[in-house]
Amino acid sequence: TVGRSTSRIVGMVDQLLSQWDRNSIIEMFDVTRTILRDVFMSFEKPDRLINADMQAEVVKLRGSFERQNKVEQIYQTMEKIRIDCQVRNANLKLALLDVCFRIKRMTGGGGDRAG
């Protein structure tokens, strides 16, 4: 049904917010950014990964992206949202929902389809 994936994303964000504090979530953005940087690099130089021990997972994750510039767009989005949360004290729930829906859209999740 339409909206099922939206409900699932909202539920995951609510669960994350109930289990992690603000600083931990901001730290999660930093870790996610290093992984995205590795995904970006894996398109050109897979031997230059920060998380070399995760090379298989990084290559698998790379398959979720049509082009390298999609990874860069998500990386930039994560950085903007991290700054909003850390410096501007943005609403964490809205920031997390924003990044989740942007990633979904950029990785071919499209609009709000079933699934």
MOFENUR-V837779 format. One record per residue. N is the residue number from 0. SS is DSSP state (alpha for helix, beta for strand, coil for the rest). Layout:
BEGIN
N	SS
N	SS
END
This chain:
BEGIN
0	coil
1	coil
2	coil
3	alpha
4	alpha
5	alpha
6	alpha
7	alpha
8	alpha
9	alpha
10	alpha
11	alpha
12	alpha
13	alpha
14	alpha
15	alpha
16	alpha
17	alpha
18	alpha
19	coil
20	coil
21	alpha
22	alpha
23	alpha
24	alpha
25	alpha
26	alpha
27	alpha
28	alpha
29	alpha
30	alpha
31	alpha
32	alpha
33	alpha
34	alpha
35	alpha
36	alpha
37	alpha
38	alpha
39	alpha
40	alpha
41	alpha
42	coil
43	coil
44	coil
45	alpha
46	alpha
47	alpha
48	coil
49	coil
50	coil
51	alpha
52	alpha
53	alpha
54	alpha
55	alpha
56	alpha
57	alpha
58	alpha
59	alpha
60	alpha
61	alpha
62	coil
63	coil
64	coil
65	coil
66	coil
67	alpha
68	alpha
69	alpha
70	alpha
71	alpha
72	alpha
73	alpha
74	alpha
75	alpha
76	alpha
77	alpha
78	alpha
79	alpha
80	alpha
81	alpha
82	alpha
83	alpha
84	alpha
85	alpha
86	coil
87	coil
88	coil
89	coil
90	coil
91	alpha
92	alpha
93	alpha
94	alpha
95	alpha
96	alpha
97	alpha
98	alpha
99	alpha
100	alpha
101	alpha
102	alpha
103	alpha
104	alpha
105	alpha
106	alpha
107	alpha
108	alpha
109	coil
110	coil
111	coil
112	coil
113	coil
114	coil
END
